[in-house]
Amino acid sequence: MKENYNFYNIIKSLSYAMDLISKTLVGHHKKVAYVSYRFGLKLGLDIKEMKKLIAASLLHDLGIFYLDQEYQDLNSDDENNFHAEVGYKLLEQNCFDPEIADIIRYHHHDYSNNQNQLSNIIHLADRIVVLISDGKSVLNQVNHIKKVIENNKERFCPECLKLFPELIENEAFCLDIISEKVISKELDNFFEDIDWKMDLDELINVSKLISHITDFRSPFTAAHSQGLAAVAPALAEKYNYSKRECKEIKAAAYLHDIGKLMVPTEILNKKGKPTKKEWNILRSHTYYTYQALSTSPKLDKIRNMAAYHHEKLDGTGYPFQLDKKDLNLSERIMAVADIFTAITEDRPYRKGMKKNKVEKILTEMSLSNKIDKDIVATLLENYNEINQLRIEKQKNASDYYQDFREKINEKRLFYLLKETSNELYK
């Protein structure tokens, strides 16, 4: 039986979080999704194809965040645009629908080298959106957009090009592109009555993908969410949680740091103590986790478990300063599990803490009414069992991260050699 989770709402959560990485990227994915959606309607795509088109559009540049590229790189439009390959690799083994990975992989390829219709639609939609300059009337830019597309018409799908003049010359369409309100309403309305439900296992798989996107930005945190996804459900089992409840906590663990996409990598990778300004930026990630996961009331339970992991029983936590009367058992478990995972895991600049030090820190925090005493006692009673689960899960995650990096570096070298060869023979 499918639970009431909707794939579109999860993709919206990730798309929202990706907007946080750069002011110049805000709204880019949603704009491309809207333009693609309008082309899809004109082309008469069926519901199945429309779902894949919009989902791929909302995620098409996700590889940019692993590479930490600037937005200027998105303005270039050639088949060696490496972020598309990174996005493909991120999605390849973790995606709800593997076809979405292929669509993203080829969204910068010329029509002659790519017969994937959905990639071709996104390619043209992306170019239209990139050509729109902020601070100028979009209607005053229509002729320029038409000229650029016409001068490069051999690069785009002929079917899309036939529809392009009709769309771009429609004033309402152009104004819609720059209206976040209109875009959200149109896309939400489209998906409102469409069956794209997910069961809890499928939600966990997509949540795991999101954890890779957030954690892989820094080698310091590359396996953190995976460790938490082992510790938190293991603790929940000790409280006789059902299998479903344990899976919900696991999904929340994978999603808990989605808000960290807004934290610059120079802060994430800093070995020393953060400055006050840097600490304020770091602290805000839980607020953005909460906002990113507020795409549907059906996600509220998982959202709260994910976003409240830095709240404290005495009200001194963040970002909402909740206290013991506001935090349920699952949210308290997540807080204890996150601290345990963070202090026991190895980081590139330090080894994880030994058992006696971990016990000391957790006990002191529980005695000072920061975290739940009973949960700490349960964790310490089962320390070796739970810690071994964390070690195994993080070992697998670290191996996956290293393998991912090696494959990406191989591809990067291939692209660099290809570019060099092209330059030599110009």
URTA-V970883 format. One record per residue. N is the residue number from 1. PSI is psi in degrees with one decimal (* if undefined). Layout:
N/PSI  N/PSI
This chain:
1/133.1  2/129.7  3/173.6  4/46.4  5/142.5  6/127.5  7/-38.4  8/-40.8  9/-35.6  10/-43.0  11/-38.3  12/-39.7  13/-46.5  14/-40.8  15/-40.5  16/-46.5  17/-35.8  18/-30.7  19/-25.7  20/-18.8  21/-28.0  22/136.0  23/-34.4  24/-14.7  25/-9.0  26/122.7  27/-7.8  28/-48.8  29/-38.6  30/-36.2  31/-44.6  32/-39.4  33/-40.0  34/-46.2  35/-42.2  36/-42.5  37/-44.0  38/-39.4  39/-42.2  40/-40.8  41/-44.6  42/-34.2  43/-8.8  44/32.2  45/146.8  46/172.4  47/-42.1  48/-45.6  49/-37.8  50/-40.1  51/-47.0  52/-39.5  53/-47.9  54/-41.7  55/-45.7  56/-37.5  57/-42.0  58/-17.5  59/4.6  60/-28.9  61/25.1  62/-24.8  63/-19.1  64/-27.3  65/-30.0  66/-39.1  67/-15.8  68/37.3  69/160.2  70/164.9  71/-27.2  72/-31.6  73/-27.5  74/-19.4  75/-23.8  76/147.9  77/84.3  78/168.1  79/-11.9  80/15.5  81/99.8  82/-25.4  83/-27.9  84/-37.2  85/-39.4  86/-43.9  87/-40.9  88/-45.9  89/-39.1  90/-37.9  91/-25.1  92/-47.9  93/-2.7  94/3.7  95/143.3  96/-40.1  97/107.0  98/-21.8  99/-29.1  100/-36.0  101/-43.8  102/-39.2  103/-45.5  104/-38.0  105/-36.4  106/18.0  107/-3.6  108/6.1  109/144.7  110/155.4  111/-37.3  112/-23.9  113/10.5  114/112.0  115/11.6  116/108.0  117/-40.2  118/-37.1  119/-41.1  120/-38.7  121/-46.8  122/-36.9  123/-50.9  124/-42.2  125/-42.1  126/-42.8  127/-40.9  128/-46.9  129/-43.5  130/-31.4  131/-12.5  132/119.7  133/136.0  134/153.4  135/-2.5  136/151.7  137/127.2  138/-31.6  139/-27.7  140/-2.8  141/-2.8  142/-45.5  143/-39.2  144/-44.1  145/-44.2  146/-41.2  147/-45.7  148/-45.4  149/-42.6  150/-39.7  151/-15.0  152/28.0  153/-25.4  154/-13.6  155/-13.2  156/161.5  157/124.6  158/-38.2  159/-40.4  160/-38.6  161/-32.8  162/-33.8  163/-19.4  164/-49.6  165/-41.2  166/-40.3  167/-50.6  168/-23.5  169/-0.3  170/115.1  171/-40.8  172/-40.7  173/-47.0  174/-42.1  175/-31.6  176/-38.7  177/-33.0  178/12.3  179/104.4  180/-37.2  181/-46.3  182/-45.5  183/-48.8  184/-43.4  185/-45.5  186/-47.8  187/-41.8  188/-42.7  189/-38.4  190/-41.6  191/-7.4  192/-42.9  193/13.3  194/133.2  195/103.6  196/49.1  197/154.9  198/145.6  199/176.1  200/-34.5  201/-39.3  202/-38.8  203/-40.7  204/-41.6  205/-43.8  206/-37.4  207/-37.3  208/-41.6  209/-46.3  210/-37.2  211/-35.6  212/-42.1  213/-41.0  214/-43.6  215/-31.7  216/-7.4  217/-18.2  218/132.8  219/-19.0  220/-27.3  221/15.0  222/-25.4  223/9.4  224/-51.3  225/-32.5  226/-38.5  227/-44.2  228/-35.4  229/-12.5  230/-43.2  231/-49.2  232/-48.2  233/-33.8  234/-40.5  235/-41.7  236/-36.9  237/-34.4  238/-17.7  239/20.1  240/35.0  241/148.6  242/166.3  243/-40.9  244/-45.1  245/-38.4  246/-36.9  247/-37.1  248/-42.1  249/-37.3  250/-45.2  251/-43.1  252/-37.7  253/-42.6  254/-29.6  255/-6.2  256/-26.0  257/20.9  258/-30.7  259/-14.8  260/-7.1  261/-18.4  262/-6.7  263/124.2  264/145.4  265/-27.4  266/-26.7  267/-43.5  268/-35.2  269/4.2  270/129.2  271/-33.1  272/-176.9  273/133.7  274/149.9  275/172.1  276/-42.1  277/-42.5  278/-39.3  279/-38.7  280/-38.2  281/-44.7  282/-45.1  283/-29.8  284/-10.0  285/-31.8  286/-32.9  287/-43.9  288/-27.9  289/-45.6  290/-47.7  291/-40.8  292/-34.5  293/8.3  294/43.9  295/-11.9  296/138.6  297/-25.5  298/-13.6  299/-1.5  300/-42.1  301/-47.3  302/-40.2  303/-47.8  304/-41.8  305/-38.6  306/-42.9  307/-18.9  308/14.7  309/-9.8  310/10.7  311/153.9  312/151.3  313/-27.7  314/6.4  315/10.3  316/4.9  317/-166.3  318/157.1  319/-8.0  320/-3.7  321/43.4  322/158.2  323/-170.6  324/-31.0  325/-17.9  326/-17.0  327/120.2  328/178.5  329/-43.1  330/-42.0  331/-33.8  332/-39.6  333/-44.7  334/-39.9  335/-46.4  336/-43.7  337/-37.5  338/-43.4  339/-47.1  340/-47.0  341/-44.1  342/-38.7  343/-17.2  344/-22.5  345/148.9  346/142.5  347/158.3  348/-26.6  349/-1.8  350/153.9  351/156.3  352/153.8  353/151.2  354/165.3  355/-45.0  356/-36.7  357/-38.6  358/-45.9  359/-42.6  360/-47.8  361/-48.6  362/-39.5  363/-44.4  364/-41.4  365/-35.6  366/-38.4  367/-27.0  368/13.2  369/32.2  370/-43.6  371/165.3  372/124.0  373/-43.2  374/-40.2  375/-40.6  376/-44.9  377/-42.1  378/-41.9  379/-45.7  380/-32.8  381/-29.8  382/27.9  383/-55.1  384/-42.3  385/-49.5  386/-39.4  387/-35.5  388/-38.6  389/-43.3  390/-46.7  391/-47.6  392/-44.3  393/-41.3  394/-28.6  395/-46.3  396/-40.7  397/-40.7  398/-40.1  399/-41.9  400/-41.8  401/-45.4  402/-41.4  403/-41.3  404/-46.2  405/-42.4  406/-43.9  407/-39.9  408/-41.7  409/-36.4  410/-45.0  411/-38.2  412/-44.1  413/-41.7  414/-45.2  415/-40.0  416/-43.1  417/-37.9  418/-42.9  419/-43.1  420/-43.5  421/-42.7  422/-38.7  423/-39.5  424/-33.0  425/14.1  426/*
